[in-house]
Amino acid sequence: MEIEIVNLREIVGIVRGTFLTKQPQLDLEISSCGASDLMSDVLSFMKPGSLLLTGLVHPQSVRTAEMADIAAIVFVRGKTPGSEVIGLGNELGIPLIASPYGMYEICGRLYKAGLPPAMK
């Protein structure tokens, strides 16, 4: 598989996503992706600048993304976080996206598009 860098605009199209945060950086380049509901795994194993897929709609997911230097978060399975989480994403400049697809399907779609795993 040829490694391809995609941007947020392309990712939103691939996952049929909706931006939850204001003023998303549509041209933000993403070179890898990881999926986890365990924030300890995100801190331990994900590369900085990666896309995080998670079903965890708690403020901890955004706080963890900040600590791990995650570029953006896609919430899976149609989950949408509350206003506190969206506000935190806006405050920290971390784009938040909601997708109707499950984690497994999103992983497959992004892998097929050329986005490699975000393992350190």
Backbone as CSV, one residue per row, in Angstrom:
resi,resn,N_x,N_y,N_z,CA_x,CA_y,CA_z,C_x,C_y,C_z
1,MET,0.840,-1.180,0.000,0.000,0.000,0.000,0.883,1.241,0.000
2,GLU,0.584,2.161,-0.865,1.318,3.419,-0.923,0.796,4.342,0.176
3,ILE,1.709,4.891,0.970,1.316,5.800,2.042,0.955,7.138,1.425
4,GLU,-0.217,7.605,1.799,-0.728,8.843,1.241,-1.148,9.758,2.383
5,ILE,-0.777,11.006,2.292,-1.208,11.984,3.282,-2.541,12.543,2.812
6,VAL,-3.509,12.562,3.692,-4.814,13.131,3.374,-5.060,14.321,4.295
7,ASN,-6.010,15.156,3.923,-6.325,16.292,4.779,-7.714,16.102,5.395
8,LEU,-8.061,17.001,6.304,-9.347,16.869,6.999,-10.530,16.916,6.044
9,ARG,-10.443,17.718,5.018,-11.537,17.804,4.043,-11.805,16.419,3.443
10,GLU,-10.738,15.725,3.048,-10.885,14.385,2.465,-11.402,13.390,3.491
11,ILE,-10.896,13.488,4.714,-11.328,12.564,5.767,-12.821,12.702,6.030
12,VAL,-13.303,13.921,6.126,-14.731,14.137,6.375,-15.565,13.505,5.265
13,GLY,-15.121,13.606,4.037,-15.832,12.971,2.932,-15.811,11.460,3.026
14,ILE,-14.669,10.901,3.366,-14.516,9.444,3.444,-15.400,8.849,4.535
15,VAL,-15.526,9.543,5.667,-16.271,8.991,6.806,-17.682,9.585,6.926
16,ARG,-18.088,10.367,5.884,-19.392,11.063,5.912,-19.545,11.835,7.223
17,GLY,-18.495,12.537,7.586,-18.461,13.226,8.865,-19.058,14.609,8.843
18,THR,-19.258,15.113,10.050,-19.753,16.463,10.276,-18.823,17.134,11.272
19,PHE,-18.340,18.316,10.940,-17.504,19.050,11.888,-18.357,19.543,13.049
20,LEU,-17.839,19.358,14.253,-18.522,19.818,15.456,-17.908,21.110,15.983
21,THR,-16.639,21.312,15.697,-15.931,22.494,16.161,-15.969,23.580,15.095
22,LYS,-15.724,24.804,15.525,-15.748,25.963,14.630,-14.450,26.060,13.845
23,GLN,-14.543,26.670,12.685,-13.396,27.002,11.853,-12.377,25.867,11.729
24,PRO,-12.815,24.726,11.208,-11.864,23.619,11.046,-10.790,23.956,10.016
25,GLN,-9.622,23.440,10.241,-8.514,23.614,9.304,-8.645,22.529,8.240
26,LEU,-9.394,22.815,7.200,-9.707,21.804,6.188,-8.483,21.248,5.488
27,ASP,-7.425,22.028,5.400,-6.218,21.572,4.726,-5.205,20.928,5.676
28,LEU,-5.581,20.761,6.945,-4.691,20.121,7.917,-4.347,18.721,7.427
29,GLU,-3.059,18.449,7.253,-2.622,17.157,6.737,-2.544,16.121,7.852
30,ILE,-3.053,14.943,7.562,-3.052,13.815,8.488,-2.294,12.683,7.802
31,SER,-1.264,12.161,8.474,-0.448,11.119,7.836,-0.645,9.742,8.455
32,SER,-1.446,9.642,9.534,-1.701,8.334,10.144,-2.961,8.406,11.000
33,CYS,-3.453,7.242,11.383,-4.710,7.163,12.121,-4.661,6.018,13.133
34,GLY,-5.292,6.234,14.279,-5.413,5.189,15.286,-6.824,5.187,15.848
35,ALA,-7.245,4.054,16.364,-8.594,3.907,16.905,-8.521,3.294,18.292
36,SER,-9.143,3.967,19.265,-9.130,3.432,20.614,-10.152,4.140,21.489
37,ASP,-10.722,3.389,22.411,-11.536,3.966,23.472,-10.759,3.989,24.782
38,LEU,-9.547,3.470,24.757,-8.672,3.484,25.941,-7.661,4.610,25.779
39,MET,-7.847,5.656,26.551,-6.978,6.822,26.398,-5.539,6.523,26.821
40,SER,-5.337,5.525,27.669,-3.969,5.130,28.020,-3.251,4.575,26.790
41,ASP,-3.966,3.875,25.909,-3.371,3.381,24.666,-3.024,4.529,23.728
42,VAL,-3.865,5.532,23.681,-3.589,6.700,22.844,-2.276,7.344,23.289
43,LEU,-2.124,7.524,24.596,-0.903,8.138,25.123,0.323,7.266,24.886
44,SER,0.148,5.966,24.953,1.282,5.048,24.844,1.697,4.735,23.410
45,PHE,0.741,4.689,22.495,1.032,4.099,21.195,0.821,4.980,19.967
46,MET,0.131,6.094,20.090,-0.161,6.878,18.882,0.891,7.934,18.593
47,LYS,1.179,8.113,17.300,2.137,9.118,16.845,1.521,10.514,16.940
48,PRO,2.316,11.524,17.267,1.823,12.905,17.223,1.361,13.255,15.805
49,GLY,0.333,14.082,15.724,-0.182,14.513,14.430,-1.161,13.546,13.789
50,SER,-1.506,12.472,14.506,-2.415,11.448,13.969,-3.878,11.845,14.160
51,LEU,-4.724,11.114,13.473,-6.167,11.205,13.635,-6.583,10.144,14.640
52,LEU,-7.427,10.506,15.607,-7.934,9.561,16.595,-9.386,9.246,16.298
53,LEU,-9.713,7.961,16.227,-11.094,7.501,16.139,-11.480,6.957,17.503
54,THR,-12.591,7.416,18.047,-13.009,6.951,19.360,-14.518,7.062,19.527
55,GLY,-15.042,6.261,20.425,-16.441,6.350,20.822,-16.593,7.048,22.153
56,LEU,-15.487,7.489,22.723,-15.483,8.141,24.037,-15.785,9.625,23.858
57,VAL,-16.977,10.052,24.230,-17.405,11.441,24.047,-17.290,12.241,25.344
58,HIS,-16.288,11.938,26.105,-16.028,12.575,27.396,-14.914,13.602,27.213
59,PRO,-14.849,14.641,28.054,-13.756,15.619,27.933,-12.364,14.981,27.955
60,GLN,-12.245,13.812,28.583,-10.943,13.153,28.677,-10.370,12.809,27.301
61,SER,-11.243,12.535,26.332,-10.735,12.224,24.989,-10.035,13.442,24.379
62,VAL,-10.567,14.620,24.597,-9.952,15.838,24.056,-8.696,16.189,24.856
63,ARG,-8.746,16.034,26.161,-7.560,16.293,26.996,-6.415,15.343,26.619
64,THR,-6.743,14.092,26.389,-5.730,13.120,25.984,-5.163,13.474,24.616
65,ALA,-6.030,13.876,23.707,-5.573,14.284,22.377,-4.599,15.459,22.477
66,GLU,-4.883,16.377,23.377,-3.976,17.516,23.571,-2.611,17.027,24.062
67,MET,-2.605,16.138,25.050,-1.339,15.640,25.614,-0.544,14.826,24.595
68,ALA,-1.243,14.069,23.740,-0.578,13.202,22.763,-0.320,13.912,21.438
69,ASP,-0.661,15.184,21.355,-0.489,15.972,20.137,-1.224,15.344,18.951
70,ILE,-2.464,14.923,19.199,-3.332,14.356,18.167,-3.893,15.499,17.336
71,ALA,-3.930,15.333,16.018,-4.345,16.414,15.124,-5.855,16.656,15.143
72,ALA,-6.651,15.596,15.219,-8.105,15.714,15.156,-8.727,14.435,15.706
73,ILE,-10.007,14.530,16.067,-10.742,13.382,16.610,-11.991,13.151,15.775
74,VAL,-12.248,11.881,15.441,-13.514,11.476,14.831,-14.250,10.622,15.846
75,PHE,-15.455,11.052,16.209,-16.305,10.263,17.095,-17.129,9.315,16.235
76,VAL,-17.109,8.045,16.596,-17.702,6.984,15.776,-19.119,6.645,16.231
77,ARG,-19.778,5.790,15.450,-21.097,5.233,15.767,-22.179,6.298,15.976
78,GLY,-22.041,7.439,15.312,-23.055,8.477,15.424,-23.056,9.210,16.753
79,LYS,-22.028,8.990,17.548,-21.963,9.651,18.854,-21.582,11.120,18.675
80,THR,-22.220,11.963,19.473,-21.924,13.389,19.455,-21.691,13.838,20.889
81,PRO,-20.541,14.431,21.158,-20.273,14.891,22.520,-21.120,16.117,22.867
82,GLY,-21.193,16.394,24.157,-21.932,17.554,24.626,-21.183,18.850,24.384
83,SER,-21.828,19.931,24.736,-21.272,21.264,24.484,-19.958,21.497,25.227
84,GLU,-19.781,20.882,26.399,-18.526,21.045,27.144,-17.342,20.496,26.345
85,VAL,-17.522,19.329,25.753,-16.457,18.694,24.975,-16.189,19.486,23.693
86,ILE,-17.242,19.903,23.027,-17.075,20.698,21.803,-16.391,22.021,22.124
87,GLY,-16.775,22.650,23.222,-16.125,23.892,23.649,-14.649,23.694,23.933
88,LEU,-14.310,22.561,24.550,-12.912,22.247,24.837,-12.132,22.055,23.539
89,GLY,-12.728,21.372,22.569,-12.083,21.207,21.268,-11.813,22.551,20.613
90,ASN,-12.795,23.445,20.676,-12.611,24.796,20.122,-11.501,25.536,20.857
91,GLU,-11.510,25.457,22.173,-10.511,26.147,22.999,-9.093,25.670,22.700
92,LEU,-8.930,24.360,22.513,-7.611,23.775,22.298,-7.223,23.706,20.818
93,GLY,-8.144,24.051,19.935,-7.845,24.007,18.505,-7.757,22.604,17.948
94,ILE,-8.483,21.671,18.549,-8.500,20.281,18.075,-9.822,20.059,17.343
95,PRO,-9.785,19.854,16.030,-11.022,19.629,15.279,-11.715,18.339,15.742
96,LEU,-13.023,18.454,15.947,-13.846,17.312,16.337,-14.843,17.038,15.220
97,ILE,-14.968,15.758,14.870,-15.804,15.330,13.756,-16.681,14.184,14.245
98,ALA,-17.939,14.171,13.834,-18.842,13.051,14.146,-19.100,12.275,12.865
99,SER,-19.073,10.938,12.961,-19.347,10.077,11.812,-20.422,9.054,12.179
100,PRO,-21.305,8.746,11.242,-22.332,7.743,11.528,-21.807,6.307,11.502
101,TYR,-20.613,6.099,10.937,-20.071,4.754,10.797,-19.446,4.248,12.095
102,GLY,-19.386,2.940,12.218,-18.705,2.317,13.340,-17.196,2.390,13.178
103,MET,-16.489,2.121,14.257,-15.035,2.235,14.260,-14.394,1.310,13.223
104,TYR,-14.868,0.084,13.136,-14.299,-0.887,12.200,-14.427,-0.401,10.756
105,GLU,-15.607,0.098,10.404,-15.814,0.557,9.033,-14.972,1.790,8.720
106,ILE,-14.883,2.714,9.654,-14.070,3.910,9.420,-12.609,3.523,9.233
107,CYS,-12.119,2.606,10.068,-10.732,2.139,9.914,-10.504,1.594,8.509
108,GLY,-11.421,0.772,8.040,-11.298,0.193,6.703,-11.331,1.240,5.610
109,ARG,-12.225,2.193,5.725,-12.342,3.252,4.720,-11.058,4.089,4.657
110,LEU,-10.531,4.457,5.820,-9.329,5.294,5.849,-8.088,4.511,5.408
111,TYR,-8.017,3.248,5.772,-6.890,2.412,5.346,-6.913,2.259,3.820
112,LYS,-8.092,2.019,3.281,-8.247,1.895,1.833,-7.850,3.186,1.115
113,ALA,-8.070,4.323,1.781,-7.715,5.618,1.195,-6.218,5.897,1.293
114,GLY,-5.479,5.000,1.960,-4.028,5.149,2.037,-3.505,5.686,3.350
115,LEU,-4.347,5.827,4.352,-3.907,6.344,5.647,-3.381,5.200,6.518
116,PRO,-2.084,5.196,6.860,-1.505,4.085,7.604,-1.798,4.170,9.111
117,PRO,-1.534,3.085,9.836,-1.738,3.072,11.291,-0.803,4.056,11.996
118,ALA,-1.290,4.527,13.147,-0.555,5.550,13.911,0.253,4.979,15.068
119,MET,0.735,3.790,14.930,1.492,3.167,16.028,2.916,3.707,16.059
120,LYS,3.401,3.992,17.271,4.780,4.473,17.448,5.753,3.366,17.136
